[in-house]
Structure formats: structure tokens, C-alpha cells
Amino acid sequence: MTTFDGFWAALDAVPVADDAEALYDVSTAEGRLRRTNLERYLDRVGTGADTVLVAEAPGWRGMTNTGVPFTSMRELGPEYVVPPEPTAPWEASSRVVQAALAEWHGALPLTWAIFPHHPFVAPDRLTNRTPRPAEVRDGAPVALALLEALRSSGSTGEVRVVAVGRKAQGALSLAGIDAVAVRHPAQGGAKQFTEQVLALNRRGS
């Protein structure tokens, strides 16, 4: 059994509504690509992280394409598989998050979404909607399994959970996970998000 086996099992068990897209479904080529990228991301960042930045849900411009949280096509590094037909070339929030993490000192935080599927406004998949409370509850075991994997990885005994935005903080609270909140980078929040995240880095160092 590897470090993230429990995480993958929990992820595969999350129900998918008609107006949500399972991003890591191994029965599709897109799902296998995203899964490969997420595996590479966990191998690269997950074994040393002691902080997790948690968003509410994947967006159609970023994670839904790449499989990597807060990573759009523009931030996708050479170690990842490039989607052949992305729905968007970039995502504003991904750009801000990755720029802030470029200034992070020490082990990089891991990023994740409390609801791991992409919720959209049916029938248009190129939209985002807020996950329902039931969806948040369904996604909670995945976040808990991820935290457990990080705690058992041998790098650290404690993992700090940081919610990206108040909605994410509320979603984590529904899941029974306490988290400090930072400003979401969207809708004019880029500067405040960056300042708050880097302040956490200084306090944690």
C-alpha cells in the first residue's frame, strides 16, 4: 500500500451528479490524463507538504483541464501531460496562486478542492456552480484521506489547512475540518490573497 492509496480510493467513491464532471474517471482518455497529472503532482509536492490550500471546487478554465489544482494550461510545467483539446488557455486564479507560491520559502503547500468533481450549470460544462452541501459532504472523505496521507508520509506530524475563500472555509467546516481562511484571488482579491498566504509562510517558518 502506497501513501496515497486511501486518497485514490476515497476519490473514486465520490458520487457524480448529472451536473458535475468526474475529472479522474479512468474510463475516459481525459480522466486518465488528469489522473496521471495529479499522480505526478502528489509525488512532486505531496510528500513534503505541511500546508494544504483548499478551494471549493475545480473551475472549467483550470483544474478541469489539467487535473492539477490551481493550475491552468499556462502554469502546466514540462513534467505534466498536456491536454490535446483544453477548454481554456488560462485561469486568473491559477495565475495568482502559482505566482504567490513561487515566492514561498520551504516545502510548497499542496492544493486541493473540497469537492473534487467539476460542478457546472447544466447543460453547459463551460460554467462553474457552487457545490451543494451534499456534494461537499461526499467530497469530505477525500480531503480527510489526503490530510491523513500527508501526516503519515514521514515529513511532518501536523498539517495546516488553509481555506481559499470563505466559501471554501464553510465547505471545510461542513466536513468537520477547521481551517483558517485567506481571501480568494478572484474578483479583485489577488493582492490580499498573496499578502495573506505569504504571511502564513513567514509565521510557519
C-alpha positions in Angstrom: 0.0 0.0 0.0 1.4 3.4 -1.0 1.0 6.7 0.8 -2.0 7.9 -1.4 -3.9 4.7 -1.8 -6.6 5.8 0.7 -6.9 9.1 -1.1 -7.5 7.5 -4.5 -10.0 5.1 -3.1 -11.9 7.9 -1.5 -11.8 10.0 -4.7 -13.1 7.2 -6.8 -16.0 6.7 -4.4 -17.4 10.2 -4.7 -20.8 10.2 -6.4 -21.2 12.2 -9.6 -24.4 14.2 -10.2 -25.7 14.8 -13.8 -24.5 18.4 -13.5 -21.0 17.5 -12.3 -18.0 16.0 -14.2 -15.8 13.4 -12.7 -12.3 14.6 -13.5 -10.3 11.4 -12.8 -12.5 8.8 -14.4 -10.2 6.1 -15.7 -12.8 5.1 -18.3 -12.1 8.2 -20.4 -8.9 9.5 -22.0 -9.4 12.9 -20.4 -9.8 11.3 -17.0 -6.7 9.2 -17.4 -4.7 12.2 -18.4 -5.8 14.3 -15.4 -5.2 11.3 -13.1 -1.6 10.9 -14.4 -1.0 14.6 -13.8 -2.5 14.5 -10.3 -0.3 11.5 -9.5 2.8 13.4 -10.7 1.7 16.4 -8.7 1.2 14.4 -5.5 4.6 12.7 -6.0 6.3 16.1 -6.5 4.6 18.2 -3.8 2.7 15.9 -1.5 5.5 14.0 0.2 6.9 17.2 1.8 3.9 19.5 2.3 2.8 20.6 5.8 0.2 23.1 4.5 -2.8 22.4 2.3 -4.6 25.2 0.4 -8.2 24.1 -0.2 -10.5 25.6 -2.7 -14.2 24.9 -3.0 -14.3 23.1 -6.4 -12.5 22.8 -9.7 -13.1 25.5 -12.3 -13.6 24.9 -16.0 -10.7 27.0 -17.1 -8.0 25.4 -14.9 -8.1 22.2 -12.9 -10.8 20.7 -15.1 -8.3 20.8 -18.0 -5.0 19.8 -16.3 -6.1 17.7 -13.3 -3.8 19.7 -11.1 -5.4 22.1 -8.6 -5.0 25.8 -9.2 -3.1 25.0 -12.4 -4.3 26.1 -15.8 -2.6 25.4 -19.2 -0.4 28.5 -18.7 1.1 27.1 -15.5 1.4 23.5 -16.5 5.1 22.5 -16.3 7.0 20.2 -18.6 6.7 17.3 -16.1 3.0 17.0 -16.9 0.9 15.6 -19.8 -0.6 18.4 -22.0 -4.3 18.0 -22.7 -4.8 17.9 -26.5 -8.0 20.0 -26.5 -8.2 22.3 -23.5 -11.3 24.4 -22.9 -9.3 27.5 -22.0 -5.7 28.6 -22.2 -5.5 30.2 -18.7 -7.4 30.9 -15.5 -6.9 34.1 -13.5 -7.0 32.4 -10.0 -4.4 29.8 -11.1 -2.1 32.5 -12.2 -2.3 34.4 -8.9 -1.9 31.3 -6.8 1.1 30.0 -8.7 2.7 33.4 -8.6 2.3 33.6 -4.8 3.7 30.1 -4.4 6.7 31.0 -6.4 7.7 33.3 -3.5 7.1 30.6 -0.9 10.1 29.5 1.2 10.4 25.9 2.3 8.2 22.9 1.3 5.5 24.0 -1.1 1.9 23.8 0.1 -0.3 21.2 -1.5 -3.5 22.5 -3.2 -6.8 20.7 -3.4 -10.6 21.2 -3.7 -13.1 20.0 -1.1 -15.4 18.9 -3.9 -13.2 17.1 -6.4 -15.6 16.9 -9.3 -16.3 19.9 -11.6 -19.8 21.3 -10.8 -21.4 23.1 -13.7 -24.7 24.8 -14.6 -26.3 22.2 -16.8 -26.2 21.7 -19.7 -23.1 24.0 -20.2 -19.9 22.3 -19.0 -18.0 25.6 -19.6 -19.5 27.0 -16.4 -19.0 26.7 -12.7 -21.6 26.4 -10.0 -21.3 26.2 -6.2 -21.2 22.6 -5.0 -24.3 21.5 -3.0 -23.9 20.8 0.8 -24.4 17.1 0.0 -21.6 17.2 -2.6 -19.3 18.8 0.0 -20.1 16.1 2.4 -19.4 13.5 -0.3 -16.0 15.1 -1.0 -15.0 15.4 2.6 -13.6 11.9 2.9 -11.2 12.7 0.1 -9.8 15.7 1.8 -9.5 13.8 5.1 -7.7 10.9 3.3 -5.3 13.5 1.7 -4.6 15.0 5.1 -4.0 11.6 6.6 -1.6 10.7 3.8 0.4 13.8 4.4 0.5 13.2 8.1 1.7 9.6 7.6 4.3 10.5 4.9 7.0 10.9 7.5 7.7 14.5 6.6 5.6 16.1 9.3 3.1 15.2 12.0 1.0 18.3 11.7 -0.7 19.6 8.5 -2.1 23.2 8.4 -5.3 23.6 6.4 -5.9 26.9 4.7 -9.2 27.7 3.0 -9.0 29.8 -0.2 -12.1 32.0 0.3 -14.9 32.0 2.8 -17.0 29.5 0.7 -14.2 27.0 0.9 -13.9 27.6 4.7 -17.6 27.0 5.1 -17.3 23.8 3.0 -14.5 22.6 5.2 -16.5 23.4 8.3 -19.3 21.2 6.9 -16.8 18.5 6.5 -15.6 18.9 10.1 -12.3 20.4 9.2 -11.1 23.5 10.9 -9.2 25.9 8.6 -8.0 29.5 8.6 -9.3 31.4 5.6 -7.4 33.6 3.1 -9.0 35.9 0.5 -9.9 34.2 -2.7 -7.8 35.6 -5.5 -10.7 36.1 -7.9 -12.7 39.4 -8.3 -10.0 41.8 -7.1 -8.6 39.6 -4.3 -5.2 38.9 -5.9 -3.2 41.3 -3.8 -4.8 40.4 -0.5 -4.6 36.7 -1.2 -0.9 37.0 -2.0 -0.2 39.0 1.2 -2.1 36.6 3.4 -0.6 33.5 2.0 3.0 34.8 2.3 2.2 36.0 5.8 1.3 32.4 6.7 4.6 31.3 5.2 6.5 33.7 7.4 4.6 32.6 10.5 5.2 29.0 9.7 8.9 29.3 9.0 
